Amino acid sequence: MPIDILMPALSPTMEKGNLAKWLKKEGDKVAPGDVIAEIETDKATMEVEAIDEGVLAKILVPEGTQDVPVNQLIAVLATEGEDAKAIAAGGAAPKVEAPKAETPKAEAPKAAEPAAAPAPVAAAPAAPAPAASGERVFASPLARRLAKEKGVDLASVKGSGPRGRIVAADVATATPGAAKPATSSAPAPSAAAPAAAPVAPAAPSNAAILEQAKAYYEPGTYEEIPLDGMRRVIAQRMTEARQAVPTFYLTVDCDMDALLKLREELNKAAPEKDGKPSYKLSVNDFVIKAYALAFQQVPDANMVWGGDRYLKLKHSDIGVAVAIDGGKGLLTPIIRKAETKTLSAISNETRDLAGRARNKKLAPNEYQGGSSAISNLGMFGMKNFTAIINPPHATILAVGASEQRAVVKKGELAVATVMTVTISCDHRVMDGAMGAQLLSAFKAIIEKPMSMLV
């Protein structure tokens, strides 16, 4: 019996992916473990391995196809003794066309007929709008269409576009049926208006948002760049996080002089391998280790949000934000059990993960989950900033640049190398005191870096 090859779910949240490349062609023999295709998700390019033996009889989804839903049939495998050509000729058609034969389509006209009757009533108020006041109403084409569909009198809408122009977003928030005193059959429309009012505050569509944005700029002065999969997911998740997570922020300055001195000594002492140092420690490596140890010292802070409960984690799995070249987004590969690893191991692992993250070659288990994350913009000269929590995490640490500043030590003015860090905390998981304990533990470890070596 032929074996169906379905679009795999490469992560728990994956709903669709791009079939980037077929590595086997029709008629090729396939053995378990053979890589047959490459799938692009929003964050990585993954290889798909065969789990059965046979001949690739038919490819149903060509390479380069985007947004293929999970579990959609993409190919058929002929098993031993089966005629691959016969399967390719007749076995795939029913499965590809099956989704088109849906019964709900027969019911569509029934649902459309009642909606068609009130349409002229809703559209009627929009027509006399310009004549009501004798003045021309300035509105975008999309705004006029939406007004006609919703039964909104454009003469009653205040425009937010340039020179008072009405844009789609203005219509989206307007009350249907507004300003219709001239209609002779007033009782019926006025009774319908309150019923439609709750729908009005709905968020504007992407088309309406785009129309409003474009209204502020002259044609030809900008370029439209569609969101790729990663940017779309980042926009969605960060918007949800900002709206749903009650966040508070704590900031502290860390004296980095002792750490920088230790880092220099350790890098000089690094043994050579193949003519090169076996490791090269960065400040970020120390930050990862210190953050991991801080969670072990304040274990009640090592929790993530679970809806109606917390998940208290045993190990400190620390994510490190890595920017993708060209401003295409970022990934957060995770250093697992960072509290148990040496600084040199953390350094080498971070370098490897960051390199593969930039090429979108990480496996899902290498960037999903974790205790918390670190976002370091110090290399760009940023003194301090705040970062957005990435659920289910309850914290994220924003790390600024190490710079020389005037400080007071033992009552005297001195110069010290100082690094400002800010932790964002989910108030559903921890209160201010616990967040302060975690950040204080981090500061103490950073300022006494020898404790990271024992």
BELRA-V621660 format. One record per residue. N is the residue number from 1. OMEGA is omega in radians with two decimals (* if undefined). Layout:
n={N,N}
omega={OMEGA,OMEGA}
This chain:
n={1,2,3,4,5,6,7,8,9,10,11,12,13,14,15,16,17,18,19,20,21,22,23,24,25,26,27,28,29,30,31,32,33,34,35,36,37,38,39,40,41,42,43,44,45,46,47,48,49,50,51,52,53,54,55,56,57,58,59,60,61,62,63,64,65,66,67,68,69,70,71,72,73,74,75,76,77,78,79,80,81,82,83,84,85,86,87,88,89,90,91,92,93,94,95,96,97,98,99,100,101,102,103,104,105,106,107,108,109,110,111,112,113,114,115,116,117,118,119,120,121,122,123,124,125,126,127,128,129,130,131,132,133,134,135,136,137,138,139,140,141,142,143,144,145,146,147,148,149,150,151,152,153,154,155,156,157,158,159,160,161,162,163,164,165,166,167,168,169,170,171,172,173,174,175,176,177,178,179,180,181,182,183,184,185,186,187,188,189,190,191,192,193,194,195,196,197,198,199,200,201,202,203,204,205,206,207,208,209,210,211,212,213,214,215,216,217,218,219,220,221,222,223,224,225,226,227,228,229,230,231,232,233,234,235,236,237,238,239,240,241,242,243,244,245,246,247,248,249,250,251,252,253,254,255,256,257,258,259,260,261,262,263,264,265,266,267,268,269,270,271,272,273,274,275,276,277,278,279,280,281,282,283,284,285,286,287,288,289,290,291,292,293,294,295,296,297,298,299,300,301,302,303,304,305,306,307,308,309,310,311,312,313,314,315,316,317,318,319,320,321,322,323,324,325,326,327,328,329,330,331,332,333,334,335,336,337,338,339,340,341,342,343,344,345,346,347,348,349,350,351,352,353,354,355,356,357,358,359,360,361,362,363,364,365,366,367,368,369,370,371,372,373,374,375,376,377,378,379,380,381,382,383,384,385,386,387,388,389,390,391,392,393,394,395,396,397,398,399,400,401,402,403,404,405,406,407,408,409,410,411,412,413,414,415,416,417,418,419,420,421,422,423,424,425,426,427,428,429,430,431,432,433,434,435,436,437,438,439,440,441,442,443,444,445,446,447,448,449,450,451,452,453,454}
omega={-3.13,-3.13,3.10,3.01,-3.06,3.05,-3.05,2.99,-3.05,3.06,-3.11,-3.07,-3.08,3.09,3.10,3.14,3.13,3.08,-2.98,-2.99,2.96,3.12,3.01,3.11,-3.12,-3.11,3.13,3.03,-3.10,3.09,3.11,-3.13,3.09,3.06,-3.06,-3.09,3.02,-3.12,3.07,2.99,3.13,-3.04,-3.06,2.98,-3.02,3.07,3.12,-3.13,3.07,3.10,3.12,3.13,3.11,3.13,3.12,-3.01,-3.04,3.01,-3.06,3.12,-3.08,3.12,-3.08,3.13,-3.10,3.04,3.06,-3.10,3.06,3.13,3.01,3.11,-3.12,3.13,3.11,-3.12,3.08,-3.14,-3.07,3.11,-3.12,-3.14,-3.09,-3.12,3.13,3.11,-3.14,-3.08,-3.02,-3.01,-2.99,-2.98,-3.10,-3.06,-3.13,-3.06,-3.06,-3.11,-3.09,-3.07,-3.12,-3.11,-3.11,-3.12,3.13,-3.11,-3.07,3.13,3.13,3.14,-3.08,-3.06,3.12,-3.12,-3.08,-3.07,-3.11,-3.07,3.13,3.13,-3.12,-3.07,-3.04,-3.10,-3.06,-3.05,-3.10,-3.06,-3.12,-3.07,-3.07,-3.12,-3.13,-3.12,3.11,3.10,3.14,-3.12,3.10,3.11,3.13,3.12,3.13,-3.14,3.13,3.13,3.13,-3.14,-3.07,-3.09,-3.13,3.08,-3.10,-3.14,-3.12,-3.07,3.09,-3.08,3.11,3.14,3.12,3.13,3.08,-3.14,3.13,3.11,-3.02,-3.12,3.11,3.14,-3.10,-3.12,-3.14,3.13,3.12,3.08,-3.09,3.07,-3.14,-3.10,-3.06,-3.09,-3.11,3.13,-3.04,-3.03,-3.07,3.14,-3.09,3.12,-3.10,-3.05,-3.13,-3.11,-3.11,-3.04,-3.11,-3.12,-3.01,-3.08,-3.13,-3.12,3.13,-3.14,3.09,3.13,3.13,3.11,3.13,3.14,3.14,-3.14,-3.10,-3.12,-3.08,-3.03,-3.14,3.08,-3.14,-3.13,3.14,3.10,3.10,-3.14,-3.13,3.09,2.99,-3.06,-3.10,-3.12,3.13,3.14,3.12,-3.14,-3.11,-3.06,-3.13,3.07,3.12,-3.13,-3.12,-3.11,-2.96,-3.03,3.05,-2.96,2.93,-2.98,3.09,-3.07,3.11,3.06,-3.13,3.06,-3.00,-3.02,-3.13,-3.12,-3.12,3.11,3.12,3.13,3.13,-3.13,-3.12,3.13,3.09,-3.10,-3.09,3.10,-3.11,3.07,-3.07,3.09,-3.14,3.07,-3.10,3.06,3.03,-3.04,3.03,3.07,-3.12,3.09,3.09,3.14,3.13,-3.12,-3.12,-3.14,3.12,3.14,3.12,3.11,3.11,3.10,3.10,-3.00,3.14,3.08,-3.10,-3.08,3.05,-3.05,-3.13,3.10,3.12,3.11,3.06,2.93,-3.14,-3.01,-3.13,-3.07,3.10,3.10,-2.97,3.07,-3.14,-3.10,3.13,3.14,3.07,-3.09,3.11,3.13,-3.07,3.11,3.11,3.05,-3.13,3.08,-2.97,3.00,-3.09,3.11,-3.06,-3.13,-3.10,-3.00,3.09,3.11,-3.14,3.11,3.10,-3.12,-3.10,3.13,3.12,-3.14,3.13,-3.11,-3.13,3.11,3.14,3.08,-3.13,3.10,3.14,-3.13,-3.14,2.98,-3.10,-3.11,3.14,3.11,3.13,3.14,3.13,3.13,-3.05,-3.13,3.10,3.03,-3.04,3.07,-3.14,-3.13,3.08,3.09,3.14,-3.12,3.06,3.12,3.07,-3.12,-3.14,3.13,3.10,-3.10,0.18,3.11,3.09,-3.12,2.91,-3.08,3.10,-3.02,3.12,-3.09,2.99,-3.09,3.13,3.14,3.05,-3.14,3.07,3.11,-3.14,3.07,-3.13,3.13,-3.13,3.08,3.13,3.04,-3.00,3.07,3.12,3.08,3.12,3.12,3.04,-3.05,3.06,-3.06,3.07,-3.07,-3.09,3.07,-3.06,-3.11,-3.14,3.08,3.12,3.10,-3.14,-3.11,3.09,3.09,3.11,-3.13,-3.13,-3.14,3.13,-3.06,3.02,-2.94,3.12,-3.14,3.10,-3.08,-3.08,*}
